[in-house]
Amino acid sequence: SLGEETIVGVTGVAPVPRGLITDPPRPKEISQWLEDNGPVEAYVVIDDSPVPGHPQVRVDHGWERGGLQAFHVSAALQLLGWPPKNGESDEW
């Protein structure tokens, strides 16, 4: 059972020029991590740039723009299927 403070894993930082994160390196990097560390029941990408092909919550880059906020966390939890539907276990 995973606690609310558990991070299962993170991808590395691909050496791509600033502003080109939507090019193949980032989505491929995430897909590779999932393949190497799966099976994965559910996941969500939290990033400040679009990551096509993956469930994602976009967050404004930098603390001066707000950074990760409670509504981002709520959106991520919804993508992960939380809270559970009636009759489903609430344990992760």
C-alpha positions in Angstrom: 0.0 0.0 0.0 1.4 3.4 -1.0 1.2 6.3 1.3 0.4 9.8 0.1 4.0 10.8 0.4 5.3 8.0 -1.8 7.0 8.7 -5.1 7.5 5.4 -7.0 10.0 6.8 -9.5 11.0 9.6 -11.7 12.6 9.8 -15.1 16.0 11.3 -15.7 16.5 14.6 -17.3 17.0 14.3 -21.1 19.6 16.7 -22.5 17.3 18.5 -24.9 17.3 22.2 -25.7 15.0 24.4 -23.7 11.5 24.5 -25.2 11.8 21.2 -27.1 10.5 18.9 -24.4 7.5 17.9 -26.5 9.8 16.4 -29.1 10.3 12.6 -28.9 12.8 12.5 -26.0 10.4 13.2 -23.1 7.5 11.0 -24.1 10.0 8.2 -25.1 11.9 8.7 -21.8 8.6 8.2 -19.9 7.6 5.2 -22.0 11.0 3.6 -21.5 10.8 4.1 -17.7 7.3 2.5 -17.7 8.6 -0.5 -19.7 11.7 -0.9 -17.5 9.8 -0.6 -14.2 6.4 -2.1 -15.0 3.9 -3.3 -14.8 2.3 -0.1 -13.8 -1.4 0.0 -12.9 -1.8 3.8 -13.2 0.4 6.8 -13.5 0.2 10.5 -14.3 2.9 12.8 -15.6 3.2 16.2 -13.8 5.2 18.5 -16.0 5.2 22.1 -17.2 5.4 21.2 -20.8 3.0 19.0 -22.9 4.0 15.3 -22.9 1.9 13.7 -25.7 0.6 10.2 -25.3 0.6 10.2 -21.5 -2.0 11.2 -18.9 -0.8 14.5 -17.7 -1.4 17.5 -15.3 0.3 20.6 -16.6 1.9 22.8 -13.9 3.1 26.4 -14.4 6.9 26.4 -14.4 8.6 28.2 -11.4 7.4 29.2 -8.0 6.8 32.8 -9.2 4.0 31.4 -11.4 2.6 29.2 -8.6 4.3 25.9 -9.1 2.5 22.7 -8.0 -0.9 23.7 -6.3 -3.6 21.7 -4.5 -5.8 21.7 -7.6 -3.0 20.1 -9.6 -2.8 17.3 -7.0 -6.6 16.8 -7.1 -6.5 16.6 -11.0 -3.7 14.0 -10.7 -5.5 11.9 -8.2 -8.6 11.9 -10.4 -6.5 10.7 -13.3 -5.3 7.9 -11.1 -8.8 6.9 -10.2 -9.0 8.4 -6.7 -11.2 8.5 -4.9 -12.3 5.0 -5.7 -15.8 4.3 -7.0 -18.4 2.7 -4.7 -17.5 -0.9 -3.9 -13.8 -0.5 -4.8 -11.0 -0.7 -2.3 -9.6 2.6 -1.1 -6.1 1.1 -0.5 -3.3 1.7 -3.0 
